[in-house]
Each structure stands twice: as structure tokens, then as C-alpha cells.
Amino acid sequence: MDAVEVRDLTRIYLTGKRRRSKEEVLALDSVGLGVETGEVHGLLGPNGAGKTTLVKILSTALLPTAGSASVMGHDVVDETEEVRKRIGIVFGGERGLYHRLTPRRILRYWAALYKLPDEIGITRSDELIERVGLSQWADRRVETFSRGMKQRLHLARGLIADPPVLFLDEPTTGMDPVSAHDFRDLVADLKAEGRTVLLTTHDMAEAEAVCDRITLIDQGTILGTKTPKTVAEWMGTLERVEAEDVPAELITRIRAVDGVTHIEADEGSVVVQTNHPQAVKDALKLLVDGGVTSLKTVRPSLEEVYLHVFGRDRGMSV
């Protein structure tokens, strides 16, 4: 049995204030998804793809319009309390924190909400504060924290009831690179403990770095489930090279490289687009051998990969 099972799940929102002017918005369209016990599963899609809607249904915060979903064998509609006992939720952003309280008080408050005995709540709060690296700031108001510190506290809050299943909804949004890297290390630790993690993100590199499998979603529809290796191959295929102060003669030579599909050149600034990883290597070699020192490789955006893999008729809801 999968830790999370979703079958033909549909969610329709009604928009508009007046009854006659309300319109239906299809947020999820017959979604099917299975998350294996003990895996880190990525739900990858642009903003507005339906990721958060799915997490809200799985966490019992939102009812589905049709279909069903279960967590650890318990239906999210019929067995709400059983599901809530087994999950932790970590949202990106400012939601769920009380800025005038300290981490220690916030975690003890959440422990009480989960009806943990006082002794266990105190012990677990202190252990989690140390685990996420906030011991030095345990008694400082959250309003003074950086985005990365707040997100680590979010994770500690999600773990306070020691849940076997965690939902991480865009957990690194707005984080600086160092904080995001540290957070990903914590996700790896959760997997090592045998927990099941469903991670939503619009960052393809993040999904590739931490997930065992990745499900792509767009406009409320599941496009497929892939391995990180496949995603990495897509990204390598569409990688581009950007360089400055490139002589015209060198641009001509790069145009002739097999796998270079397009070059944008403007007064020595060059963007080289490719359709094969070897083309990136060949273009970089020509640039370096030609004495160009200002250059870099750029990974494709999620939109670029979607359009390349699934076609322009798919559209994007960014």
C-alpha cells in the first residue's frame, strides 16, 4: 500500500461574488497519484498548476469535488482525524507562525494542540529546535528572523507530532541559496528516518536534487511521473551558454557546432541555445580556447522544459 493514494481526484472552484456571475475553475482534473512509503516524491509544476490544491485536500483542509484520496490507508474525507494524526505540513512563506512568540513557545503550543503530554512536548520542542539549528535563537521573537530561519522553524513545527508523512508545499520559496541547500539536507535526513515526503515545487533543480520520483503537473492535470535522471537529461539537453565580448569570427564557428539550435548576438554578448549536452561542451571549449573569460551556463526554466517535452499546445499557467 502506498503512503499516499490519489484516485480520479477533481476539484472545482466557483469564482465571483454573485450567484449568477459565478464561474467554474477546474483546479484538479481527475488526478491520479501514488507516493510510495519512505520516498521523497516531488510534485513539479508552475504556479497555478494545482499543487497547493492537492496538498490542501490531502491534509484535509479542502474537500474534493470528486474522486478520492487516502493517507496511510485512511480516507481524507471519511477519516479526517486519522489522517491528521499521521501528517505534518510545511508551507512556504509566513503562514503558520506567530511573530511575537519565540520558537520554543510556538513549538510547545503546537505540541499542546496535538495533545502531547507536557513532558513529551517540552522534550520534543527542544530536540527539534536543536535539530533545525535554532538553539541560539530559541527564546527570541520570530519577527526578528530571516526567511531561512522561519522556514526551519516551519519544518520543526511540521515534525512536532512525529508524523510518518510530511507535505512540504514550496518550502524553499524566497530562501537564499545557502538556506535552501541546508533545507534540502534536512529533507534527506527525513528520508533516512523512513518518513514519506511529498514536496511541491516549481524549481526543477530542487526536485532533481532531493526527490526519488517526480510527478509533473500543469493546469490541474498530471503529465507523467519521471525519475530525477530523466529530468536531469531534459535540463542538460536545453542548457544554454551565455558569454560576453565574443568576436564575430568565433560566433560563426559556434553556429556550425552540431546541436546548436540558435544564437542571439548583440554587440559581443552571446546566448547559445542547444538541443544536446555535447553541444554545450563544444561551445564552451570554443569560447575558452578563443580567449573568452566572461561566460556561464544557464539551466532552462520550467516553462522551457515543459514546452520542449510536452509541446506548446500544453500551455503554461505561470
PECORNOR-V949341 format. One record per run of one state. SS is the DSSP state (H for helix, E for strand, - for the rest). FROM is the first residue (numbers start at 1). LEN is the number of residues. If there is no record, write none. Layout:
BEGIN
ss->{SS,SS}
from->{FROM,FROM}
len->{LEN,LEN}
END
This chain:
BEGIN
ss->{-,E,-,E,-,E,-,H,-,E,-,E,-,H,-,E,-,E,H,-,H,-,H,-,E,H,-,H,-,E,-,H,-,E,-,H,-,E,-,E,H,-,E,-,H,-,E,-,E,-,H,-,E,-,H,-,H,-}
from->{1,4,16,23,36,40,45,51,59,66,72,74,76,80,85,87,92,102,103,114,118,132,135,138,141,142,145,147,160,165,170,177,193,196,202,204,211,213,219,221,228,238,240,244,248,256,260,267,269,275,277,290,295,299,302,311,312,315}
len->{3,12,7,13,4,5,6,8,7,6,2,2,4,5,2,5,10,1,11,4,14,3,3,3,1,3,2,13,5,5,7,16,3,6,2,7,2,6,2,7,10,2,4,4,8,4,7,2,6,2,13,5,4,3,9,1,3,4}
END
